[in-house]
Amino acid sequence: MQKVSSLNTASDFKLSNRSFLGVVEAQESVDVKYDSSKTVDEILVKNGDSVKKGDKLLTYDVEAINLQLEQAKLEVERLQNEIASNKNQIAELEKEKKNADQDAAVSYTTQILSLQSDNAKNEYDIKTKNVEIKKLEASTKNAYVTASIDGTVKNVKTVDKLQEDGGDVIMQITEEGDYRIKGRFNEQNSKDIMQGASVIVKSRLDDSTWKGEITSVDTSPQKNSGEDMYSYGSSDEMSQSSNYAFYVKPENFDGLMLGQHVLIEIDNGQDTSINKTGIWLYSDFICKDGNKNYVWAKDKDGKIEKRYVEIGQKDEENGDCEIKSGLEKGDFIAYPDKSIEEGMTATTNEADVSVPPNDLDPNDNTDSDADTEGGDNDIAYDGSDEDGMAINEDMFESMTDEEIEKYFNKLYGEEENAENADGENADAADVDAAFAE
């Protein structure tokens, strides 16, 4: 006998191969950083404002940027003029060097090399300034910061507060909607998870369900810890499977709470209209008595009895049905077997059970004693021939094909066909003697 509660298919928590653990969490927040090399001119939003992707959040002081740009251009112009002046000096020194004596020529050479070195340095500085100019010109065209996602503005700081804190995050944007659902999957079931896939979110508190969609998949391995609800409890890294995160946006959040644990199933069109509460058993446990349904149950005296039950909803896909009345979760029942009779002693110890093999179908009487009496006259129901000679396949293991053929010829009354001048009747008798032994 097995306890009904251990057989109940309406248990609160069953994680199928299409189910993933999830938890309701706050929506993603994006930090908005400002360029500390620029001066903030105006913050265009405040806490609680809703923004769309691309909306302006703050502007920089364009006048200050233009001033820096003008200074950079003037510096490039100065360097270019200095290079031109140095080249003219080098040309004059080269002329004078041709008419100078040997000692003076050395002095001219030193001056020329010094001017050439200055020009090389100035040319490098011009390249550096040109890069800076391009950045400043880009800044004047994009003298503002925009939102990278749709959401709500939070934690806006003033420039003074920002300078006081010493950071560069001037505000945050939280995605639209109060919550999102974070699920986890591992490398074994990763093929089921993809962005845009439809899912069904199931509450572990009641029978509530929500339709949703996977909005993003994070392929960075998630940290596992002993306290992590997704951890498999092993400290050996090589024996663990890597976990990854995905995020679900439900169609609505009615009834969901921050931190609530849920189950996430890939939506393959399965029926979610059946809410399994109470007692559900696999239909194989249910026997028929006319129009009535019953199970083999243990009575108060520890004996087997027919316990009539009322059947409710049926789940054809999973093969179970609802037991509306007749059983309690603490009752004990047995899997149907043709050897079971009312009044037998019930036990929960499998070692105590000793029953003959049968079809395990309580409603199939095709192999009953009545049927076998009118059946094959050569092979009786108990597996032996009419003379009581048992047919045991183990006996054939040590026999040759010829010996097996002789045996069956004798068994089915065909030994006359197998007789020959060499005395095969005697051989058949030897086979029989071997079986008897």
Secondary structure by P-SEA (a helix, b strand, c coil): ccccccccccccccccccbbbbbbbccbbbbbbccccccccccccccccccccccccccccaaaaaaaaaaaaaaaaaaaaaaaaaaaaaaaaaaaaaaccaaaaaaaaaaaaaaaaaaaaaaaaaaaaaaaaaaaaaaaaacbbbbcccccccccccaaaaaaacccccbbbbccccbbbbbbbcccccccccccbbbbbbbccccbbbbbbbccccccbbbbcccccccccccccccbbbbbbbbbbccccccccccbbbbbbcccccccccccccccccccccccccccccccccccccbbbbbbbbbcccccccccccccccccccbbbbccccccccccccccccccccccccccccccccccaaaaaaccccccccccccccccccccccccccaaaaaaaaaaaacccccccccccaaaaaaaaaaaaac
